[in-house]
Amino acid sequence: MASIYDTGLERNPANFQPLTPLSHLARAAGVFPDHTAVIHGSQRLSYRDFYARARRLASALARRGIGKGDTVSVMLANTPPMLEAHYGVPMCGAVLNTLNTRLDAAIIAFSLDHAETRVLITDAEFSKTVREALALASVKPLVVDFDDPEFAGLGERLGDLDYEALLAEGDPDFDWQMPGDEWDAISLNYTSGTTGNPKGVVYHHRGAALMGYGNIVACGMQRHPVYLWTLPMFHCNGWCFPWSLSVVAGTHVCLRWVRAPAMYAALAEHGVTHLCGAPIVMSILLNAPEAEKQPFSQAVKFLTAAAPPPESVLAAMAGAGFEVTHLYGLTETYGPAVINEWKAAWDGLDPAARATRKARQGVRYQALDDLTVMDPATMTRVAADGETLGEVMFRGNIVMKGYLRNPAATAEAFAGGWFHSGDLGVLHPDGYIQLKDRSKDIIISGGENISSIEVEEVIYKHPAVQSVAVVAKADEKWGETPCAFVELKAGVAASESDILDWCRDRLARYKCPRHVVFGELPKTSTGKIQKFALRERTREI
């Protein structure tokens, strides 16, 4: 039965507009038109310029018949056109698909076909792979080339249209489209595809808008932060930071390649206040030769979303002027949706106790409705005792719409009204979650479950270890046993017996690795260790 609050109080354009991150840029350009929005080498774009170029892109695409439901794929580095595409593509109603620049031609071709790509904007640096992908793909998109003026001559042009020529076709005052519904798709991101063809994760305008606010709050960004692009923008739309920074009219400092001299130069010259990345970025900063480092006076927040950094790394980062915040999320949750919300009371704990707190993934973003650990068979929350293992599950507006053209996988992911992450973890009494493993990474040895993360955390503390990954190795007697792949610090030596003795002093014997393999660890384009490749290598040991 309708109440008095349901009568004469209907939605109308005056009191209800769909949420979209496109409004963030419009406001920033209106309020801070002359503030620097983008820095790329010698180039500078004000918010007035940034907004006008995004509108030109939207207008040019619309004039070529691109609109709602069409996919515009981009194969771009962390450059101004990538930022412009995050606004210009959805401003004409289309969906942005940011391609992983380090994938092979076959996977790129699959993605183009699966997305039914209408337009492909591609950087000359990736022309060899893109040429091969276009030859393999069934779709025949309009190809737009971008030849970075700051780094000219990196490759060849593949199409008949240059990016700047496309923008010249557009109107800087284009009356861009608000989404008809905030549930409309804004972007498409493909998962890594390590066990087959990748799945297409679809984001909506509402989630992207809320993630904009969520990132600002979680990362403590005040007005006009300066953000260094060490995180690939193709990865979960750069954790949605291309949209987030417009909320506070921040400055994007583009970085084509993640190298120590360029990072330190940006920190010193541009006053960078925030950057994101995997632990490999920390390693690059900390292990850079002194000649490549430059001093900087400002406090810098480093946001990382991989495994919790060891206490020694955190201490080294603090000593170098970086405050590390640990985040957690998945492609399906718009990037980070969980934060290790640090409490001042923990500062007084002894180092071991602080490290224990820092190892937790944390609590939900303000933009996420719920986060918990559940028994996937009964769909009930596990005991909040820090010991009972379950699956980490998410619910809220920063969870994907679903997987493109894959209803079975979508239904499985959302079974029981929650997003199933596939990550196994525990729930602590204070509500903080802590990962113990991916469901596929749990090692079952003689009927006992062994957390690869637990073993890795112990090995990481060895003073000679740079990186480590522990995976299951088939064993005739035990079914599986732990096998540790170890990358040592430059100029430091350690033997297999050194690592094994270290583990035996700190772990139950059945959890200790039976094998230790030294060498560089294979990593994804975002710096995550490729455990699937290491599992294959165990067959040769």
C-alpha positions, 0 to 999 in steps of 0.5 A: 500500500502506498504511503504519503511519501509515495504520492506526489513525490515522483522522480523528475529531472530536477530531483534525480539524475543518473550518477556518472563520473562524466559529471566530475570532469564537467565540474572540475573544468567549470570550477578550476578551468586553469588548473593543470589537469594533465602533465605529459613530458613537455605537454600541459593540459588545463582542465578547460583543455582536458574537458574540451578535448574529451568533448571533441573526441565524443563529438567526432565519434558520434559524427562517425555513428558511434553511440550507445552499445558500441565498443571503442577499444584502446591500446594505449600507454599511460598518455593523455589520449587514454585519459581523454578516452575515459571521458570522451568515449562514454560521453557519446554513449559508447563503452570504453574497452582498455586493452592490456598492452602486454598481451599477445595478438591472439588474446587481443584479437579475441577481445576485439571480436568478443567486444564487437569493437567498432573503433580501435585507438592504438599507440604506435608502440604496439603496432606490431602486436596490433597488426597481427591481432587485426589480421586474426580478428573477424571485426574490422574496426576503424583504426585510429593511430596515436603517435606520441609526440613526446616519444616519436618513432616507436612504431608504425601507423596502421590506419588512415586516421591520426588521433589528432585529426580525429579530434579536429573533426569534433566540437569542443562544445559538444552537448555530450550525453548523460547516460539514460540510466546509471546502470548503462555500461561505461567500460569493459575490462578483460580478465587475465585469461590465464586458464583460457579465454578472458572474461569481459567484466562490465562496469556501469556509470553508477559504480564508476561515479561512486568509485570516484568518491570512494577512492578520494576518501580511502586514499585521503586525497585533498583538493588538487592532489598530484597523481603519478601514473605508475599503475597501468590505466588499462588495469581496471580502468586504472582502479578508476583513478582517471575518473576519481581525480576530477572529483578533487581537480587533481593533476595526472602525471603521465608515465609511459614507462615505469622506470626509476629516473622518471619516477624520481624526476616526477616526485621532485619536479611535480610534487607528486602526492600519490601513486599506485602499484604492485610491489615491483614498483616499490622495488624499482624505487627502493633499489634504484642506484643513488645516481637515479634518485632525486630528493623530494620534500612532500609526503607521498602516499603509495597505494598497493593492492597485491600481497601485503608488503613485508615489514622490512619493505614497509620500513624501507618505504617509510624511510624513503618518504613513502606512506604505504596503504594496503588495498585489495580488490578484483577486476570485478569490483572496479579495482580496490574495494577493501582498505587496511584502515589503519588505527592510531592505537596500532602505532604503539604495538611492537613490530611483530604485532604491527606486521600482523595488523598490516597483513590484513586486507581490511574493511570495505570501502565506503562505496561498497555495501557489504564485505564478509567471509562466507561458507560458499556451500551454506552461504552463511558467514563464518565465525569471526574468530580469525581462524575459520576459513571461507570465501571472501564475498562482496555486495554493493554498487561497485561490483560489476554488472556481470561478464559480457556475453557469458550468462553462466559465468555471471550467474555462478559469480553472483550465486546467492546474491553475493559476488564470489571472489574465489579468494579464501580468507578469515574474518577477524573479531573486529570485522577485518578480513584477511586472505589466506589464499586463492581457492585454486592456490590452497595446497592440500598435502596429506589431507592438510590444507596449507596456505601458500600465502602463509608460507610466502610471508615467512620466506619474504622475511628472509633478508636475502629474498626479493620476491617469492611464490609458493605453489603446489607440486604433485607428490606421489605420497602426499598428493601435493607439497609446497614448492617455493620459487625465490627471487633473491635481492641483487648482490645477495646469496642464499642456498636452498638449505638456507631457505629451508632451515629458515622455514623449519624454524618458523613453520610446522614441518608439513608446511615447509617447502620440499623444493626451492627454485631460484630465479626471476619470477614471471609476472603479469603486466601489472606486476603480479606473480604468474603462479599458473606458469610456476605450476607448469614448471613444477612438472620439470622438477 
